[in-house]
Amino acid sequence: MEAKRGPMMDLGALQAGAKSLNNVDPPPESKAGAESKDAVQENEDLQKYLEELYLKHSGDLDAIFSELNEDPGKAKKYPPEDEKVFATKYRQGFYSYIKHENAAEEK
């Protein structure tokens, strides 16, 4: 019984193909890259706004959350050390409550 052989490979063509893979130009900057830069800028702007808000109210959590129209409960339970910690935790949702649409029905 004879072994089946696959197609014959041309070594020169294989090496030329491998070289061409190394000479690929990098793709131009995509829209996703530009959008992610915008998102970073928005994050930095929000961080700065929240830090300034904290300083404006001298760390008074009731006043800060009143201006944000939010509940200060979690911030009072876990008070931030300074404006940077406050802004970072607020942006990350640390002080947010998960609202359930059917909360009244569950009680």
Secondary structure, DSSP 8 states (H G I E B T S, - for coil): ----------HHHHHHHHHHHHT-------HHHHHHHHHHHHHHHHHHHHHHHHHHTTT-HHHHHHHHTS--HHHHHS--SSHHHHHHHHHTTTT-----TTHHHH-
